[in-house]
Amino acid sequence: MSAEEPLFRIVRGVPTADELAALVGAIVVRTRPAATTPPAAVSHWARSARPAGAAPAAGPGAWRASGLPR
């Protein structure tokens, strides 16, 4: 694609200025790289209270097993 060629063109219809602005805005947002947010920091205090395998499991006897040490 050369520098003189338009990036896009309207094939049919006569769009209003508002419609063209919406189209250009959608193209700009779509081509922008996604912003990555840093992961939320978890305090050592909160992390130690939830051990890795502590997720409750559903099923027969689950209520009894929830009170047993892990």
C-alpha contacts under 8 A as a table, 3 or more apart, distances in Angstrom:
res1	aa1	res2	aa2	distance
1	M	5	E	6.57
2	S	5	E	5.59
3	A	6	P	7.88
6	P	9	R	6.71
10	I	13	G	7.36
10	I	14	V	7.96
15	P	18	D	7.94
15	P	19	E	5.76
15	P	20	L	6.34
16	T	19	E	5.17
16	T	20	L	6.32
17	A	20	L	5.16
17	A	21	A	6.12
18	D	21	A	5.05
18	D	22	A	6.20
19	E	22	A	5.09
19	E	23	L	6.22
20	L	23	L	5.00
20	L	24	V	6.13
21	A	24	V	5.16
21	A	25	G	6.02
22	A	25	G	5.05
22	A	26	A	6.11
23	L	26	A	5.16
23	L	27	I	6.26
24	V	27	I	5.13
24	V	28	V	6.14
25	G	28	V	5.14
25	G	29	V	6.15
26	A	29	V	5.24
26	A	30	R	6.02
27	I	30	R	5.08
27	I	31	T	6.16
28	V	31	T	5.35
28	V	32	R	6.18
29	V	32	R	5.31
42	V	46	A	6.82
42	V	47	R	6.53
43	S	46	A	5.41
43	S	47	R	6.18
44	H	47	R	5.05
44	H	48	S	6.07
45	W	48	S	5.47
45	W	49	A	6.69
46	A	49	A	5.32
46	A	50	R	6.95
47	R	50	R	5.59
47	R	51	P	7.35
48	S	51	P	6.30
50	R	54	A	6.68
51	P	54	A	5.59
52	A	55	A	7.69
54	A	70	R	7.61
56	P	62	A	7.57
56	P	66	S	6.77
57	A	62	A	6.34
58	A	62	A	5.71
59	G	62	A	5.46
60	P	63	W	7.99
61	G	64	R	5.30
61	G	65	A	6.25
62	A	65	A	4.97
62	A	66	S	6.03
63	W	66	S	5.26
63	W	67	G	7.24
64	R	67	G	5.79
64	R	68	L	7.10
65	A	68	L	5.19
